[in-house]
Amino acid sequence: MSEPSAPPPEDRDWTYVITQGCTECGFAPFHHTLAAARLRETVPRWRAALAEASATARPAPLDTVSGDAWERRGIRSNGSQFTVATLAVYFLHDVEHHLHDVGA
């Protein structure tokens, strides 16, 4: 089985979906008090997606970064500056923090 290709880099500010929705996936804005119920409604779809054989195949984009690419800079829309290196650390914190959140 060949390694899947890495997804294209993200270049959009996705906060517009809060008020405008997302035509790509069909997400529609909703009242915030419905968030918990809407999240629970996604469980069957996630179970089905994760049961697929292809669910275990993941690109490893951080494994492909090397040399000067770690220092490539970016700026968020709020002015926060980051590099690929600092984003990698931030990303891992996010993953590990969510494990803490669920008591794992």
N, C-alpha and C positions, 0 to 999 in steps of 0.2 A: 504494500500500500504506500503510495507516495505521500509525502508531507504536504498538507494544504498550504496554499500561499497565504502570506500575511495580509490582513485587511488593509485597505488604503488608509493613510493617515487622516485623522479627523480634522476638519477645518471649519466646522460650523459651530455657532453658538446655539445650543439646543434649547435655551430658556424660552424661546418663542412658543414651544409646545404647550406651555402653561396656559396661554390665552388663545392660541390659534390652532392647537391640535397638530397632528402629524399625518400628512397625506401618504407618506411612505408606508406606515404601518397601520393606519386607520385609527390611531389614538385620538380620542375626543376629549376636550376639556371637561371637567366635572367639578362639582362642589367638593371642597377638601374633606368634608365629613364623610364622604363615601370612599375615601382612599383605602381604608382597611378592608372593606368588603370587596372593592375592585381588585386589590392585591390578592386576596384569597381566591377570587375567580380565575386568576392566572395559573393556579396550582395544577389543574389537570393538563393544561397546555405544556407547562414546564415538565411535568412527569413524562408526557408523551415524547417531547423533544429530547429529554435526557435518556430515554430508553432506546433511542436510535443507536445503531452500531457506530455511526459516525460521530456521536457525541464525545467520544474519547479522543478524537483526533483534533489537536490544537496546534496552530502555528505558535512558534516561540519567538516573537519579535525581539525580545530583549537579548536572546541568544545570538541574534544577527548583528547587534550593535558592536562596533569596535573602534579603536583609535580615537580620532578627533570627533567622531560622531557623538560620543558621550557628552561633549561640550557644546553641541548645537543648542542655540538659545531660542526661546520662545517667550512671548508675552501674552498673558491672558487678557480678556477684554476689560478686566478690572485693574490692569496695570501690573499684576504680579508677574515677576520674571522667574523663569525656570530654565533648566537645561535637561537634556535627556537623562543625565545622571540623577538630578534631583527629582525628576518626575518618576523615575524607577523606584526611588526610595519612598516617595509619597504613595505610589501605587501599592507597594508591598504593605505599607502601614494600613492603607484602606482595607486590604484583604485580611490582614491579621486583626485589625480592630473589629471587623465584622464577625470574625470567629469569637472574639471576646464577647461581643454583644449577644451572641446566641449561646454563650456558655460552653463553647467547644475548646 
